[in-house]
Amino acid sequence: MADLIAPMSGKVQKVLVAVGDKVEVDDEVIILEAMKMESPIFAPESGTVKEIKVNAGDNVAEEQVLIVIE
């Protein structure tokens, strides 16, 4: 199991996966806006999305858990 952690604080622009989706290493799963730039956030490992802890529009802190992959 792996937690997808926010590498920086910012605002969630888009969540590109749903609970139950299969993801592979380096799949784009979230778009995070920080410093007026959109940054893709990638899956750290292959697996199934178990939980999504944020929604589009949420502000997140650096190192906050965004998604749990099992």
C-alpha positions as CSV (number, residue, x, y, z in Angstrom):
1,M,0.0,0.0,0.0
2,A,1.3,3.5,-0.8
3,D,0.1,7.0,0.0
4,L,0.3,9.6,-2.7
5,I,1.7,12.7,-0.9
6,A,1.4,16.3,-2.1
7,P,5.0,17.4,-3.0
8,M,4.0,21.1,-2.4
9,S,1.1,23.1,-1.1
10,G,-1.5,24.2,-3.6
11,K,-5.0,23.7,-4.9
12,V,-6.4,20.5,-6.5
13,Q,-7.4,21.4,-10.0
14,K,-8.5,17.9,-11.1
15,V,-8.7,14.4,-9.7
16,L,-8.1,12.0,-12.7
17,V,-9.0,8.7,-11.0
18,A,-11.8,7.2,-9.1
19,V,-11.9,4.7,-6.2
20,G,-11.4,1.2,-7.7
21,D,-9.4,2.4,-10.7
22,K,-6.2,0.5,-11.5
23,V,-3.1,2.7,-11.9
24,E,0.4,2.0,-13.0
25,V,3.6,3.6,-11.8
26,D,3.9,7.2,-13.2
27,D,0.2,7.4,-14.2
28,E,-1.1,11.0,-13.9
29,V,-3.7,10.9,-11.1
30,I,-4.1,14.6,-9.9
31,I,-3.4,18.0,-11.3
32,L,-2.2,20.4,-8.6
33,E,-2.0,24.1,-9.1
34,A,0.8,25.9,-7.2
35,M,2.4,29.2,-7.9
36,K,-0.1,29.7,-10.9
37,M,1.3,26.6,-12.6
38,E,-0.4,23.3,-13.1
39,S,1.7,20.3,-11.9
40,P,0.7,16.7,-12.6
41,I,1.1,14.4,-9.7
42,F,1.9,10.8,-10.6
43,A,1.2,7.4,-9.0
44,P,4.2,6.2,-6.9
45,E,3.4,2.6,-7.5
46,S,1.0,0.3,-9.4
47,G,-2.2,-0.8,-7.7
48,T,-5.8,0.0,-7.1
49,V,-7.1,3.3,-5.9
50,K,-8.5,2.5,-2.4
51,E,-9.3,6.0,-1.1
52,I,-9.3,9.6,-2.5
53,K,-8.8,12.1,0.3
54,V,-9.3,15.3,-1.7
55,N,-11.7,16.9,-4.2
56,A,-11.2,19.4,-7.0
57,G,-11.0,22.8,-5.5
58,D,-9.5,21.7,-2.2
59,N,-6.4,23.5,-0.9
60,V,-3.7,21.0,0.3
61,A,-0.6,21.3,2.4
62,E,2.8,20.0,1.5
63,E,3.1,16.3,2.5
64,Q,-0.7,15.9,2.9
65,V,-2.0,12.5,1.8
66,L,-4.0,12.8,-1.4
67,I,-4.8,9.3,-2.5
68,V,-4.2,5.8,-1.0
69,I,-3.2,3.1,-3.5
70,E,-3.3,-0.6,-2.5
